[in-house]
Amino acid sequence: MNERTYILVGGPDCGKTNYIARLWESIRSKAGALVAPHPPQNVEFVEKALEFLLKGEFAPRSNRDVAESTHSFEISVRNASDPNGPLSDIVVPDVTGELWKKTLETYEIPKDWMQSLEGASGALLFVREGSEENEVALDWVTCGKFLAQRAKARAARNARNAAGDDAASDADNDGAGEGAAAPAEASKEPPARSETRGARQAQTDHPGDDEGKPIKIPTQIALCEFLRFLEFGLKRTPVGPKARVAVLVTAWDRLDKEKRVKGPMAYLRTQYPMFAGRVEDIETLDVKTFGVSVVSGDFSDPVFKAEFFEKGLKNSGYVVTDDKPAEFVSDLTLPVSWVMTS
């Protein structure tokens, strides 16, 4: 492994798998700012995802070969403009979106995942427009139920700890083994963030409301927690620039033109104001937002699908930035190359 590594993080149905496939196509075809001097050893999973795109389909989450098997995918890349420059590793941890989601719910990170974070110099964080997994913000009634459950949740957790039942909790964490508390547990948090943590503990110990209905973590809270994992976990140096995190809003083509031209940051302010505020306020990381479309459209549209087959995958897909939100950049490696330039 090279000195600098960059990891990809996201919950279920965040667009990560399809982006990885499209990124790999850009790297291997030398169509973008990054090139790989050597092919990765474990490329089967991205090749399978790429096969779906080439035949006009998005990689399905239900396909275990693609969505559930991101085993140790790693590729070493360098800037195409510097053929003798240093190599950096792009790493997709062996962690699915579903497992990341469960980590948020239990608020515990297994030690091997924590080591991956601590060894990384930067990250890409994903959220997908229009995903069925996206959860809206809590209303006041639901918040009240969450906070009412908070004291009960803490009492139940303390009772389990005293009884030595943590092993059972760890066993429920998909065989992750001994869990390490999230880095922010040891930090001093502002009250609002503490309330969020208490709400999640309430959900973990009391998975439903008084009527038995499950209460899910809102997407913007999940994004804030992902960012916090990165804030406290990414490698830090006493001197030098801050670690970079690229926030990728995938399926950008699903937005209408009026919303697209305002840029990805404006999108986050509208859809996820809490997370947008955190991005704009954070001082320990250098964060930049990108809008990404891996193929420039939706395969469910027969007209677009026909156009896609005519021009091919290499001529499809784009990235937009807040600097020039109306400009479609064809280089799908742009978010990664930005993270690497620090």
C-alpha positions in Angstrom: 0.0 0.0 0.0 1.2 3.5 -0.9 1.7 6.3 1.6 -1.6 8.0 0.7 -4.9 6.2 0.5 -8.4 7.5 -0.2 -11.6 5.7 0.8 -15.2 5.7 -0.5 -18.0 5.9 2.0 -21.8 5.8 1.7 -25.0 4.3 2.9 -27.3 1.9 0.9 -28.2 2.9 -2.6 -25.9 5.9 -2.6 -24.6 5.4 -6.2 -21.2 4.3 -5.0 -21.0 1.0 -7.0 -22.0 2.5 -10.3 -19.6 5.4 -9.8 -16.7 3.0 -9.0 -17.5 1.1 -12.3 -17.5 4.3 -14.3 -14.4 5.6 -12.5 -12.6 2.3 -13.4 -13.6 2.7 -17.0 -12.2 6.3 -17.1 -8.9 5.1 -15.5 -8.3 2.1 -17.6 -9.2 3.9 -20.9 -6.9 6.9 -19.8 -9.8 9.2 -20.5 -9.4 11.3 -17.4 -6.9 13.0 -15.1 -5.9 9.8 -13.4 -4.1 6.7 -14.8 -3.2 3.4 -13.3 0.3 2.0 -14.1 -0.8 -1.5 -13.0 -4.2 -3.1 -13.0 -5.7 -3.9 -9.6 -5.5 -7.4 -8.3 -9.1 -7.7 -7.3 -11.0 -6.1 -10.1 -13.8 -8.7 -10.5 -16.4 -6.7 -8.6 -16.0 -3.5 -10.6 -15.8 -5.4 -13.9 -19.2 -7.0 -13.1 -20.7 -3.6 -12.2 -19.2 -2.2 -15.5 -20.8 -5.0 -17.5 -24.2 -3.8 -16.3 -23.5 -0.2 -17.5 -22.3 -1.4 -20.9 -25.5 -3.2 -21.5 -27.6 -0.3 -20.5 -28.4 -1.2 -16.9 -27.4 0.1 -13.5 -25.7 -2.4 -11.1 -28.5 -3.7 -8.9 -28.2 -3.6 -5.2 -29.8 -7.1 -5.0 -27.0 -8.7 -7.0 -24.7 -10.2 -4.4 -21.8 -10.4 -6.8 -21.8 -6.6 -7.2 -23.5 -4.9 -4.2 -22.4 -7.3 -1.5 -18.9 -8.1 -2.5 -16.6 -5.2 -2.5 -13.8 -7.3 -1.1 -10.5 -5.4 -0.8 -10.8 -3.5 -4.1 -7.8 -1.2 -4.3 -6.1 0.5 -7.2 -3.0 2.6 -7.3 -3.2 5.8 -9.5 -1.3 8.9 -10.3 -2.0 12.1 -12.2 -1.8 11.5 -16.0 0.1 14.8 -16.4 2.9 13.5 -14.2 4.0 10.0 -15.4 6.7 9.8 -12.8 4.7 11.2 -10.0 3.8 9.6 -6.7 1.2 6.8 -6.5 -1.9 7.0 -4.4 -4.3 4.2 -3.5 -8.1 4.4 -4.1 -9.6 1.9 -1.6 -13.1 0.6 -1.4 -13.4 -0.9 2.0 -15.1 -4.3 2.4 -18.1 -2.5 3.8 -21.5 -2.4 2.1 -23.9 0.5 2.4 -26.1 -1.6 4.6 -23.2 -2.3 7.0 -22.4 1.4 7.1 -26.0 2.1 7.9 -25.9 -0.4 10.8 -22.8 1.2 12.1 -24.7 4.5 12.3 -27.5 2.8 14.1 -25.3 1.1 16.7 -22.8 4.0 16.8 -19.9 1.6 16.9 -17.2 1.1 14.4 -15.4 -2.3 14.2 -11.6 -1.9 14.8 -10.6 -2.9 11.3 -12.9 -0.3 9.8 -11.5 2.3 12.1 -8.0 1.3 11.0 -9.0 1.9 7.4 -10.2 5.4 8.3 -7.1 6.2 10.3 -4.9 5.1 7.4 -6.7 7.3 4.8 -5.6 10.7 3.7 -9.0 11.7 2.3 -12.4 10.3 1.3 -15.4 10.5 -1.0 -18.8 10.6 0.6 -21.9 9.7 -1.4 -25.6 10.6 -1.4 -27.9 9.9 -4.3 -30.7 12.1 -5.5 -34.1 10.3 -5.5 -32.9 7.2 -3.7 -35.6 5.1 -2.0 -33.3 4.8 0.9 -33.3 8.6 1.6 -35.2 9.5 4.8 -36.8 12.9 5.4 -36.1 15.0 8.4 -37.9 14.1 11.6 -41.0 16.1 12.5 -41.6 17.5 16.0 -43.8 14.6 17.1 -41.2 12.0 16.1 -38.4 14.1 17.7 -40.4 14.1 20.9 -40.7 10.4 20.9 -37.0 10.0 20.2 -36.0 12.3 23.1 -38.5 10.6 25.4 -36.8 7.3 24.7 -33.4 8.7 25.3 -33.4 8.1 29.1 -34.7 4.6 28.7 -32.1 3.8 26.1 -29.2 5.0 28.2 -30.6 3.1 31.2 -30.9 -0.1 29.1 -27.4 0.3 27.7 -25.9 0.9 31.1 -27.6 -2.2 32.4 -26.3 -4.3 29.6 -22.8 -3.0 30.2 -23.0 -3.8 33.9 -24.2 -7.3 33.1 -21.5 -7.9 30.6 -23.9 -8.4 27.7 -21.9 -6.4 25.2 -20.6 -9.5 23.5 -24.2 -10.3 22.4 -24.5 -6.8 20.9 -21.2 -7.3 19.0 -22.4 -10.6 17.6 -25.5 -8.8 16.2 -23.2 -6.5 14.2 -22.9 -8.8 11.2 -20.0 -10.7 12.7 -17.9 -7.6 12.9 -16.2 -8.8 16.1 -15.1 -6.4 18.8 -16.5 -2.9 18.1 -14.7 0.3 18.7 -16.8 3.3 19.8 -17.1 6.0 17.2 -14.3 8.6 17.6 -16.8 11.3 18.5 -17.8 9.4 21.6 -14.6 10.5 23.3 -14.9 14.1 22.1 -16.8 16.9 23.6 -19.9 17.5 21.5 -22.2 20.5 21.3 -25.6 19.8 22.8 -27.4 19.5 19.5 -25.1 16.8 18.3 -25.4 15.0 21.6 -29.2 15.0 21.2 -28.7 13.4 17.8 -26.6 10.7 19.3 -29.2 10.1 22.0 -31.9 9.8 19.3 -29.9 7.1 17.6 -29.3 5.2 20.8 -33.1 5.3 21.4 -33.6 3.9 17.9 -31.1 1.1 18.6 -32.6 0.1 21.9 -36.2 0.9 21.0 -36.4 0.3 17.3 -40.0 1.6 16.9 -42.3 4.3 18.3 -45.1 3.7 20.7 -47.2 2.2 17.8 -44.5 -0.2 16.8 -43.5 1.7 13.7 -39.8 1.8 12.9 -38.1 5.2 13.2 -35.3 5.5 10.7 -32.3 7.8 10.8 -32.9 10.9 8.5 -30.5 11.0 5.6 -29.1 14.4 6.6 -28.3 13.1 10.1 -26.6 10.0 8.6 -24.5 12.3 6.4 -23.5 14.4 9.4 -22.4 11.3 11.2 -20.5 10.0 8.2 -18.7 13.3 8.0 -17.9 13.1 11.8 -16.4 9.7 11.4 -14.2 11.1 8.7 -13.4 14.2 10.7 -12.1 12.2 13.7 -10.8 9.2 11.8 -8.8 10.5 8.8 -5.1 10.7 9.0 -3.8 14.0 10.4 -0.4 15.6 10.1 1.0 18.3 12.5 1.7 20.5 9.5 0.4 20.6 6.0 -3.0 21.0 4.4 -6.2 19.6 5.8 -7.5 16.2 4.7 -10.0 16.5 1.8 -13.5 15.1 1.5 -15.4 15.2 -1.7 -19.2 15.0 -1.3 -20.7 13.4 -4.4 -24.4 13.9 -5.2 -25.0 11.1 -7.6 -27.8 10.8 -10.1 -27.4 14.5 -10.8 -29.2 14.1 -14.1 -32.5 13.4 -12.3 -32.7 17.1 -11.3 -34.4 19.6 -13.6 -32.3 22.2 -15.3 -33.4 25.0 -12.9 -32.0 23.1 -9.9 -28.9 21.7 -11.7 -27.6 25.2 -12.6 -27.6 26.3 -9.0 -24.9 23.7 -8.2 -24.5 20.8 -5.7 -24.0 23.0 -2.6 -27.3 24.8 -3.3 -28.9 21.3 -3.7 -27.6 20.3 -0.3 -28.9 23.5 1.4 -32.3 22.8 0.0 -32.5 19.0 0.6 -30.3 18.5 3.6 -29.9 21.9 5.3 -28.4 20.5 8.5 -25.7 18.6 6.6 -25.1 21.6 4.3 -24.5 23.8 7.4 -22.0 21.3 8.8 -20.1 21.2 5.4 -19.9 25.0 5.3 -18.9 25.3 9.0 -16.4 22.5 9.4 -12.8 23.7 10.0 -10.9 20.4 10.4 -11.5 19.2 6.8 -11.4 20.7 3.3 -14.8 19.7 1.8 -16.0 20.2 -1.8 -19.3 19.2 -3.3 -19.8 17.6 -6.8 -22.8 16.6 -8.8 -22.2 13.3 -10.7 -24.0 11.5 -13.4 -22.3 8.2 -14.4 -24.1 7.9 -17.8 -25.8 11.3 -18.3 -29.3 9.9 -17.9 -31.7 7.2 -16.8 -31.8 3.8 -18.5 -35.5 3.5 -17.7 -36.0 6.1 -20.5 -36.0 4.2 -23.8 -35.1 7.3 -25.8 -32.0 8.0 -23.6 -31.1 4.3 -23.7 -31.0 4.3 -27.5 -28.9 7.4 -27.5 -26.5 5.9 -24.9 -25.9 2.8 -27.1 -25.1 5.1 -30.1 -22.5 7.2 -28.3 -21.1 4.6 -25.9 -20.1 4.7 -22.3 -16.8 6.6 -22.9 -18.8 9.5 -24.2 -21.4 9.4 -21.3 -21.4 10.8 -17.8 -20.3 14.1 -16.3 -19.4 16.0 -13.2 -20.5 19.5 -12.2 -19.0 21.8 -9.5 -20.1 24.9 -7.7 -17.5 26.9 -9.6 -19.3 26.3 -12.9 -22.5 24.5 -12.2 -23.9 24.8 -15.7 -20.8 23.2 -17.2 -20.7 19.4 -17.7 -17.1 18.1 -17.2 -16.7 14.7 -18.9 -13.8 13.6 -16.6 -15.4 11.3 -14.0 -12.1 11.2 -12.1 -12.4 14.8 -11.2 -13.7 14.3 -7.6 -10.9 11.8 -6.9 -8.2 13.9 -8.4 -9.4 16.9 -6.4 -9.2 14.9 -3.1 -5.7 13.7 -4.1 -4.4 17.3 -4.7 -3.7 18.4 -1.1 
